Amino acid sequence: MEIIPVSWSDQPNPIPNLRTRTFFITDHPLDEQILKSGLDKLIRNHWRKLGARIFPSRGDTRLEYHLPHVFPDDYELFKWSSVSAGYSYGETYELSKILHPGDGIAFLPNMETIDARLRPQDWPYERKDEPPNSPLLYVHLTKFSDGAVLATSLPHVFADQGGLANIVKAWLTVIEGKVPPKMTGYKYDVLGGEKLSNVEVNQNDRIGRMRIRNKKEESRLVFLPIQVVQNLRDKARERLDGKHILASEISNGDIITAIFTKLARIDTETKYDISLSSTINLRDRIPELHGERGEGYVHNAVHYATSNFTIKPSTEIDEIALQNRIAVNKALEESDIKAGVKTLRELAKANQVMLICEPHHKLYSSSNWSGSWQGIDFTKAAPKSYDLSNHRKEMVVLGQSKTLKAPLRYRVAIMCRTSEGFWCDFAAPVKTMALVEKFFSIASVTILGFSEWRGSLPGHEKPWGLRVPFWINQMFPALKALPRPEPAEGSSEDHKHWLEESDKWTSLRCKCGRGYFCREHGDWISGHEVGAGNAVPGDQQQNGSCPSYHYDDSERETYVGQRDGGQMSTA
């Protein structure tokens, strides 16, 4: 039996107890025998460490791998199961919505729903739930007539999401009949170049508590169209041009991080200090993991960029995105990477919880593994009889790694990116999530005129009940660029509502001239006197709905004016 110590870089608390569940969703079938045979060959002939078992350490680390020199005939290399649905994935609401989210911002079935539907219930959720002598890798294939979902479960202590992506790429390489890269860090600690301290930590002096108000929370899978994110990014670069040298480097990930950082506390009306951290994948960023060495490295290779600043209700997403970009660029410096890696290892050795936050600060974090899945092509494992010549949807990858009761509100996970957009895992307290949904509904109907929106309009039943953060102004120029639905056939021209293009977007005004939506207060400021049709003097204006703006359910793609047919424009 070969004994291989688990690197301290793989053991910061709570990673040793986590199993990462990942779902690869394709709109073409997968051949079970091809996949199973390819994985068997990968482990037996190339990446043998995948067949190891994890045990408590008898040495100077808490965990270690036990790997047979020769796999016995009855040795379980991995846990495999499958089920055949016998129908199209389009008949499954969850998968249909995920692969076809539409053209606009969308709330999709959350990860709990996906997990319950596609993960076998006898799989261990955490490592502490594993049966004795459990293999590292669990695989479950759900087969549809025109698609498939490949679910995996792997201990986080063995691999991060970048490592799982490398495993899948090596797996598909073997299926092609080629040789995968050599496994980097098979026996030696690639990131362990420096000696750790011998200081013993007194746990009684290091124990703290996190106070969580409103413990109930809701999670959502949020789809952000690529056009929305890119337009916001371009606008941010343009507005910050000349103000900071890194303005031109603001990325899509910076923008998404900024959006969800604001949304996570959208109901906060006072300023607060925040510690915002982002996960960095070290592959191809340090000499030890360049090129093929990075492609063959499956273990945890993460570093964290952290920015500390103040957020006010008026703080714009440009500023948050820039703060995140500054922190990321700083974290990519060689000295910062070395310090960060050593700090994580010291935390692991001291068995301290991996929590990045300054005293009295709010915390939020963003992890972005969407780039890891680029280049994975499961058509190599499609049945040979299946016609792949027709247009196919791009593969969507979803995943989550957490303990069963861990709160999710303090982070966003950017799980997947395609040419259509981004799939993000987001959570918030119940009341906050209701406001987030209202925000996206208002943005969608006001800017895009999405025909599927059927909620209250701004001012109707006063859905927000708070001052709308001023940063939503920046969402509108990007959102408006998406296509609007065509009016229903037979609708008269003066009974249509839409928004004319404008770069100002300071307020939304009814063309009848008697009402506008105030973004600062989140209400319709109405100049209508019901029944008389005359404008009310400014000092008598009251918050309320604009009577000329009404959604008629009988015409799903037409907004009808109750009295004046007033068109919407910007002022």
C-alpha positions in Angstrom: 0.0 0.0 0.0 1.3 3.4 -1.0 0.8 6.2 1.6 0.7 9.7 0.3 0.2 12.7 2.7 -2.6 15.2 1.8 -1.0 18.6 1.3 -1.8 21.3 3.8 -3.0 23.4 0.8 -5.9 21.0 0.5 -7.0 21.0 4.1 -8.1 24.5 5.2 -11.2 24.1 7.4 -14.0 23.3 6.3 -12.6 21.7 3.0 -11.8 18.3 4.5 -15.5 17.6 5.1 -16.8 18.9 1.8 -17.8 16.9 -1.3 -18.3 18.9 -4.4 -21.4 18.0 -6.5 -21.2 18.9 -10.2 -23.7 18.5 -13.0 -22.7 18.4 -16.7 -25.9 19.0 -18.7 -25.8 18.3 -22.4 -28.6 18.4 -25.1 -27.3 15.2 -26.7 -27.2 11.7 -25.3 -24.1 10.1 -23.8 -23.0 6.5 -24.2 -22.7 5.0 -20.8 -20.3 2.2 -21.7 -18.0 4.6 -23.5 -17.9 6.8 -20.4 -17.5 4.0 -17.9 -14.8 2.3 -19.9 -12.9 5.5 -20.4 -12.9 6.4 -16.7 -11.6 2.9 -15.8 -8.7 3.2 -18.3 -7.9 6.7 -17.0 -7.5 5.5 -13.4 -5.9 2.1 -14.1 -3.4 3.3 -16.7 -2.8 7.0 -16.1 -4.1 8.9 -13.1 -4.0 6.1 -10.4 -4.4 8.5 -7.5 -8.1 8.8 -8.4 -8.5 5.3 -7.1 -7.1 6.0 -3.7 -8.9 6.2 -0.4 -8.7 8.9 2.3 -7.8 8.1 5.9 -6.8 10.0 9.0 -3.0 10.5 9.0 -0.5 8.6 11.0 2.1 11.2 10.1 2.4 15.0 10.3 -0.8 15.8 8.4 -4.3 15.1 9.4 -5.3 13.2 6.2 -3.5 10.8 3.8 -4.2 8.8 0.7 -4.0 5.0 0.8 -3.3 3.7 -2.8 -2.8 0.0 -3.6 0.4 -0.7 -5.7 -1.8 -3.0 -7.8 -5.6 -2.7 -7.9 -7.2 -6.0 -6.9 -9.9 -7.4 -9.3 -12.7 -6.6 -6.8 -11.4 -3.1 -6.0 -14.0 -0.4 -6.6 -12.2 2.4 -8.5 -15.3 4.6 -8.5 -19.0 4.5 -7.7 -21.1 4.3 -10.8 -24.9 4.4 -11.3 -27.3 5.4 -14.0 -30.9 5.8 -14.8 -32.8 6.0 -18.1 -35.6 8.5 -18.2 -37.1 7.3 -21.5 -38.2 10.7 -22.6 -36.9 14.1 -23.8 -35.1 16.4 -21.3 -37.5 19.1 -22.6 -40.3 17.3 -20.7 -38.3 18.0 -17.5 -39.1 21.5 -16.4 -35.8 22.1 -14.5 -33.5 21.0 -17.3 -35.6 22.7 -20.0 -35.4 26.1 -18.1 -31.6 25.7 -17.5 -30.7 24.9 -21.1 -33.2 27.4 -22.5 -33.3 30.3 -20.0 -34.5 32.9 -22.6 -33.1 36.2 -23.7 -33.4 38.1 -20.4 -32.4 37.9 -16.8 -34.0 34.8 -15.4 -34.5 33.0 -12.1 -34.1 29.3 -12.7 -34.6 26.2 -10.4 -32.1 26.5 -7.6 -29.3 24.1 -6.8 -31.3 22.3 -4.1 -33.9 21.4 -6.7 -31.3 20.2 -9.2 -29.5 18.2 -6.5 -32.6 16.5 -5.4 -33.6 15.5 -8.9 -30.3 14.5 -10.4 -28.2 13.2 -7.5 -28.8 9.7 -6.0 -30.2 10.1 -2.5 -27.8 7.5 -1.1 -24.8 9.6 -2.1 -23.0 11.1 0.9 -23.6 14.9 1.0 -20.5 15.5 3.2 -17.4 13.4 3.7 -18.5 12.6 7.3 -21.5 10.7 5.7 -19.3 8.5 3.6 -19.5 4.7 4.2 -16.3 2.9 5.1 -13.7 2.4 2.3 -15.6 4.8 0.1 -14.1 5.7 -3.3 -13.2 9.2 -4.1 -15.3 9.6 -7.2 -19.0 9.1 -7.5 -20.6 9.3 -11.0 -24.3 9.1 -11.9 -25.6 9.3 -15.5 -29.2 10.4 -16.2 -30.1 9.5 -19.8 -32.8 11.2 -21.8 -33.8 10.5 -25.4 -32.1 13.7 -26.6 -29.8 14.7 -23.7 -28.0 13.7 -20.6 -26.8 14.8 -17.2 -23.5 13.5 -15.8 -23.4 14.1 -12.1 -20.2 13.8 -10.1 -19.3 13.9 -6.4 -15.7 14.4 -5.4 -14.0 15.3 -2.1 -13.0 19.0 -2.1 -9.8 17.9 -0.3 -8.8 16.0 -3.5 -9.8 18.6 -6.1 -11.2 22.0 -6.7 -13.4 22.8 -9.7 -10.4 23.5 -11.9 -9.0 20.1 -10.9 -12.3 18.4 -11.7 -12.3 20.1 -15.1 -8.8 18.6 -15.7 -10.1 15.2 -14.7 -12.9 15.4 -17.2 -10.6 16.6 -19.9 -8.2 13.8 -19.3 -11.1 11.3 -19.2 -12.3 12.5 -22.6 -8.7 12.4 -23.9 -8.6 8.7 -23.0 -11.9 8.1 -24.7 -10.4 9.6 -27.9 -7.6 7.1 -27.7 -5.0 9.6 -26.7 -2.7 9.9 -23.7 -3.6 12.5 -21.1 -1.0 14.8 -19.5 1.1 13.4 -16.7 -0.6 13.8 -13.3 1.1 16.8 -11.5 1.6 16.4 -7.8 0.9 12.7 -7.7 3.2 12.2 -4.7 4.8 15.5 -3.9 3.4 18.8 -2.5 3.6 21.2 -5.5 2.7 24.3 -3.4 4.6 23.3 -0.3 7.9 25.1 -1.0 8.2 26.9 2.4 8.5 25.4 5.8 5.5 26.0 8.1 5.8 27.4 11.6 6.0 25.2 14.7 3.8 27.5 16.8 1.0 25.7 18.6 -2.3 27.6 18.5 -4.4 27.8 21.6 -7.8 27.0 20.2 -9.6 28.6 23.2 -8.1 32.0 22.3 -9.1 31.7 18.6 -12.7 30.7 18.8 -15.2 33.2 17.7 -18.8 33.3 16.6 -20.6 34.7 13.6 -23.9 36.4 14.3 -26.5 35.8 11.6 -29.8 37.7 11.7 -32.8 36.5 9.7 -31.4 33.0 9.5 -34.0 31.9 6.9 -32.7 32.4 3.4 -33.6 31.5 -0.2 -31.3 30.6 -3.0 -31.7 31.1 -6.7 -29.9 30.1 -9.9 -29.7 33.4 -11.8 -29.1 33.6 -15.5 -27.4 36.9 -16.7 -27.4 37.4 -20.5 -23.9 37.9 -21.9 -25.0 41.1 -23.7 -26.2 42.6 -20.4 -22.9 41.9 -18.7 -20.7 43.0 -21.6 -22.6 46.2 -22.0 -22.2 47.0 -18.3 -18.5 46.2 -18.5 -18.0 48.5 -21.5 -20.0 51.3 -19.8 -17.9 50.9 -16.7 -14.7 51.1 -18.6 -15.9 54.1 -20.5 -17.0 56.0 -17.3 -13.8 55.2 -15.4 -11.5 55.9 -18.3 -8.9 58.4 -17.2 -9.9 58.0 -13.5 -7.9 54.8 -12.9 -5.2 53.0 -14.8 -7.0 49.6 -14.4 -10.3 50.8 -15.8 -9.7 49.1 -19.1 -9.1 45.8 -17.4 -12.5 45.5 -15.7 -13.8 42.0 -16.6 -17.2 40.4 -16.9 -16.4 38.6 -13.6 -15.8 42.0 -11.9 -19.1 43.2 -13.1 -21.0 40.1 -11.9 -19.3 40.3 -8.6 -20.3 43.9 -8.2 -23.9 43.3 -9.2 -24.4 40.5 -6.6 -22.4 42.4 -3.9 -25.1 45.1 -4.2 -28.0 42.8 -4.5 -27.0 40.8 -1.4 -27.8 43.9 0.8 -30.2 45.7 -1.5 -32.4 46.6 1.6 -29.5 48.3 3.5 -30.1 52.1 3.5 -27.0 53.0 5.4 -23.3 52.8 4.5 -21.3 49.9 5.6 -17.7 48.6 5.4 -17.2 45.4 3.5 -14.5 42.8 2.9 -15.0 41.6 -0.6 -12.9 38.5 -1.7 -12.6 36.7 -5.0 -11.2 33.3 -5.7 -8.2 33.0 -8.1 -7.2 29.9 -9.9 -3.4 29.5 -9.7 -3.1 27.3 -12.8 -1.1 29.0 -15.5 -0.3 31.8 -13.0 2.7 30.3 -11.2 5.7 28.5 -12.7 4.9 25.3 -11.0 1.6 25.1 -12.8 2.3 26.4 -16.2 1.2 24.7 -19.4 0.9 20.9 -19.2 1.8 20.9 -15.5 -1.3 23.0 -14.8 -3.4 20.7 -17.1 -2.3 17.7 -15.0 -2.9 19.3 -11.6 -6.1 18.3 -9.9 -5.6 19.4 -6.3 -6.6 22.7 -4.8 -4.8 25.6 -6.4 -6.6 28.7 -5.1 -5.6 32.1 -3.9 -7.8 35.0 -2.7 -8.0 38.6 -3.7 -9.5 40.9 -1.0 -10.6 44.5 -1.1 -11.8 46.5 1.9 -14.0 49.6 1.2 -17.2 51.3 2.1 -20.5 50.8 0.3 -23.3 53.3 0.4 -26.8 53.1 -1.2 -25.5 55.4 -3.9 -22.3 53.4 -4.6 -22.3 52.4 -8.2 -21.3 49.0 -9.6 -18.5 50.7 -11.5 -16.7 51.4 -8.2 -17.3 48.0 -6.8 -16.0 46.3 -10.0 -13.0 48.5 -10.0 -12.2 47.7 -6.3 -12.4 44.0 -7.1 -10.2 44.4 -10.2 -7.5 46.3 -8.1 -7.6 43.6 -5.5 -7.3 40.8 -8.2 -4.3 42.5 -9.9 -2.6 43.0 -6.6 -3.2 39.3 -5.6 -1.6 38.1 -8.9 1.8 39.5 -7.9 4.3 36.8 -7.0 4.9 38.1 -3.5 1.1 38.1 -2.8 0.6 34.6 -4.1 3.4 33.2 -1.9 2.1 35.0 1.2 -1.5 33.8 0.4 -0.5 30.2 -0.2 1.6 30.1 3.0 -1.2 31.7 5.0 -3.8 29.1 3.9 -1.4 26.3 4.8 -0.8 27.8 8.2 -4.6 28.1 8.7 -5.0 24.5 7.8 -2.2 23.4 10.1 -3.9 25.4 13.0 -7.3 24.0 12.0 -8.7 27.5 11.7 -11.8 28.3 9.7 -11.0 29.8 6.4 -12.9 33.2 6.7 -11.8 36.4 5.1 -13.1 39.4 6.9 -11.9 42.5 8.8 -13.4 43.2 12.3 -16.8 45.0 12.1 -16.9 44.6 8.3 -19.6 42.9 6.3 -18.2 40.1 4.2 -19.0 38.8 0.7 -17.1 36.6 -1.7 -17.2 35.6 -5.3 -15.9 32.4 -6.9 -15.7 32.1 -10.7 -15.0 28.7 -12.2 -16.8 29.3 -15.5 -13.6 29.4 -17.5 -12.6 25.9 -16.3 -15.2 24.2 -18.4 -14.0 25.8 -21.7 -12.7 23.1 -24.0 -14.7 20.2 -22.6 -16.6 18.4 -25.4 -18.8 15.6 -24.4 -19.8 14.8 -28.0 -16.7 12.5 -27.9 -18.8 10.3 -25.7 -22.1 10.5 -27.7 -23.5 7.3 -29.1 -22.1 6.7 -32.5 -25.6 6.3 -34.0 -26.7 9.8 -32.8 -26.8 12.6 -35.4 -24.7 15.5 -34.1 -25.0 17.6 -37.2 -28.0 19.5 -36.0 -27.6 22.7 -34.0 -27.0 22.0 -30.3 -27.2 24.0 -27.2 -23.9 24.5 -25.4 -23.2 22.4 -22.3 -24.2 23.9 -19.0 -22.2 23.1 -15.8 -23.7 23.6 -12.4 -22.0 22.8 -9.1 -22.0 23.4 -5.3 -19.7 22.5 -2.4 -21.0 23.2 1.1 -22.0 21.5 4.3 -25.7 20.7 4.6 -26.6 23.6 6.9 -24.0 26.2 5.8 -25.5 29.6 4.9 -25.1 30.7 1.3 -25.9 34.4 1.5 -22.3 35.5 1.9 -21.1 34.5 -1.5 -22.0 34.1 -5.2 -20.7 31.3 -7.4 -20.3 32.1 -11.1 -20.7 28.5 -12.2 -20.9 28.5 -16.0 -20.5 30.7 -19.0 -21.6 30.1 -22.6 -22.1 32.4 -25.6 -25.6 33.1 -24.2 -24.7 34.2 -20.7 -23.7 33.3 -17.1 -25.3 30.9 -14.6 -24.8 32.1 -11.0 -25.7 30.6 -7.6 -27.0 33.3 -5.4 -28.7 33.4 -2.0 -30.1 36.0 0.4 -32.5 36.3 3.4 -36.1 35.8 2.4 -37.1 39.5 2.5 -34.0 40.5 0.6 -34.6 37.9 -2.1 -38.1 39.2 -2.5 -36.7 42.7 -3.2 -34.1 41.3 -5.6 -36.9 39.6 -7.6 -38.8 42.8 -7.7 -35.7 44.7 -8.9 -35.2 42.3 -11.8 -38.9 42.3 -12.6 -39.0 46.1 -12.7 -35.8 46.2 -14.8 -37.2 43.7 -17.2 -40.6 45.2 -17.7 -39.5 48.8 -17.7 -36.5 48.4 -19.9 -37.1 45.3 -22.0 -40.9 45.0 -22.0 -40.6 41.2 -21.4 -43.9 39.7 -22.3 -43.6 36.9 -19.7 -43.5 39.3 -16.8 -46.8 39.3 -14.9 -46.0 41.0 -11.6 -47.0 44.4 -10.2 -45.6 47.5 -12.0 -43.7 50.1 -10.0 -46.0 51.9 -7.7 -48.8 49.3 -7.9 -49.1 48.0 -4.3 -45.8 49.8 -3.7 -43.7 46.7 -4.2 -40.3 48.0 -3.1 -41.1 49.9 0.1 -37.6 51.4 0.2 -35.4 53.8 -1.6 -34.1 52.1 -4.7 -30.3 52.1 -4.8 -29.2 54.7 -7.4 -26.8 52.1 -9.0 -29.8 50.6 -10.9 -29.4 53.5 -13.3 -26.4 51.8 -14.7 -28.3 48.6 -15.4 -30.7 50.3 -17.8 -28.4 51.3 -20.7 -27.3 47.7 -21.0 -30.6 46.1 -20.4 -32.4 48.2 -23.0 -30.1 46.7 -25.7 -31.9 43.4 -25.6 -34.7 42.8 -28.1 -38.2 43.9 -27.1 -41.3 41.8 -28.0 -43.4 42.8 -30.9 -46.9 44.2 -30.1 -49.8 42.0 -30.4 -51.5 42.0 -33.8 -54.2 44.6 -34.1 -52.9 46.9 -31.4 -53.3 50.5 -32.2 -50.1 52.6 -32.4 -51.2 55.0 -29.6 -51.9 52.1 -27.2 -48.3 50.8 -27.1 -45.7 51.5 -24.4 -42.0 51.3 -25.0 -38.8 53.1 -24.1 -36.9 55.3 -26.5 -33.2 54.9 -26.5 -31.3 57.4 -24.4 -28.0 57.6 -22.6 -29.3 59.6 -19.7 -31.9 57.4 -18.1 -32.4 59.7 -15.2 -36.1 59.1 -14.9 -38.9 57.3 -16.8 -41.6 59.7 -17.9 -45.0 59.0 -19.3 -45.4 60.9 -22.6 -48.8 62.1 -21.5 -46.6 64.3 -19.3 -48.4 63.7 -16.0 -46.3 61.1 -14.3 -42.8 59.7 -14.0 -41.0 57.0 -12.1 -38.5 58.4 -9.6 -35.5 56.0 -9.2 -34.4 57.7 -6.1 -37.6 56.9 -4.2 -38.7 53.9 -6.1 -42.2 55.2 -6.7 -44.3 56.6 -9.5 -44.7 60.3 -8.8 -48.1 60.9 -10.3 -49.4 64.1 -11.7 -52.7 62.6 -12.6 -55.9 63.7 -11.1 -58.1 60.7 -11.5 -61.2 61.4 -13.5 -60.4 65.0 -14.4 -57.4 64.4 -16.7 -55.6 67.6 -15.4 -52.2 67.8 -13.9 -51.9 68.3 -10.2 -49.6 71.1 -9.0 -46.1 69.8 -8.0 -46.6 70.5 -4.3 -49.7 68.3 -4.4 -48.1 65.4 -6.2 -48.4 62.1 -4.4 -46.6 58.7 -4.8 -48.8 56.3 -6.7 -49.3 54.4 -9.9 -49.3 56.1 -13.3 -52.9 55.5 -14.5 -51.8 55.6 -18.2 -49.5 52.6 -17.7 -51.3 49.3 -17.5 -50.5 45.8 -18.5 -53.4 44.1 -20.3 -53.2 40.3 -19.8 -55.4 39.7 -22.8 -52.6 41.0 -25.0 -49.5 39.4 -23.7 -47.1 41.5 -25.7 -48.9 44.9 -25.5 -48.9 47.5 -22.8 -52.2 49.4 -23.0 -53.0 52.9 -21.8 -56.1 53.0 -19.6 -57.0 56.5 -20.5 -54.5 58.2 -22.7 -52.4 55.5 -24.3 -49.4 57.3 -23.1 -46.1 56.0 -24.4 -43.1 55.6 -22.2 -39.9 57.5 -22.8 -36.9 58.8 -21.0 -36.3 62.3 -19.7 
